[in-house]
Amino acid sequence: MHTYSNSQIKIITLNKTKYLPYQLHQLPKFFDRDTTDYFSKDGYCYISLNDHSDSFDLQNFKNRLTFNKDIQKTLKR
């Protein structure tokens, strides 16, 4: 298993397929429990990169991966 990690969120690779993490309230519009290749782990829903459109920008997704605890620290006053 290979992973790309930013803090504690990981892009997971299983059997040469990449799975991208989403929080349940951030699931993409195309997500369908019956037709999407996904699994749940540690409170995240991991969706296969193959289910994303061809115009999906993986690098942008990686750049925007954040761990909520990091965000909360920056928002505190």
N, C-alpha and C positions, 0 to 999 in steps of 0.2 A: 504494500500500500504506500503510495506516494502522497505527500500533502504539500500544499502551499499554505503558509500560515502567516497571519498578521495578528499579533496578540494571541488570542486563544481560538479565533475563528479559523477554520481550515477549509480549503478546497481539497476534496478527497478524490483520489483516483483509484478505482477498482476495476479490474479486468480491462484496462486501457480506456475506461470511460471516466471523464471528470464529472464530479457532482459539486454543484455550487450551493452554499448555505444561504438559507432565507429564514427569517423569523416568521412565525405563523401570521402575524399581522402585515407582513410585507410580501406575501406570495404574489408572483406575477399573474397577470390577467389570464394567461393561457393555461395556468395550472388546473388540471382536472384529475381528481383522485383515481379515476378509472383508466385514463389513457397516458398519464405522465409517469415516466420512470423516476421514482423517488424513494427515499427512505428517511426515517426520523431518527435523530441521535442528539442527545444532550440539549434538548429544547429547540433544535433547529430542524428544518425540513431541507434535505439535500436533494436538489433536482438535477437530473442529467443535463450536461451541456448540449447533448444531441437534441434535446427538446426545445432549446432556445432557437430563435430565428437566425438566419444567416447574417443579419445585420447587427447581431448582438456583439457588443464591444467587451471582450473578456478582460483586456488590460484596464479599461475604465472600471470594471467590476472589482478587479483586484485592488486598484488604487483607492476605492471607496470602502473596502472592508474595514470595519471598525468594531471594536469591542465596547459594548454599552458602558462598562465601568469607566473607560477612558473618556467617553463623551461626558458623562456625569461630572467628572472632575473638572473639566474645562468650563462647564456651565455654572459651577458653584461660585458664589460671590463672597 
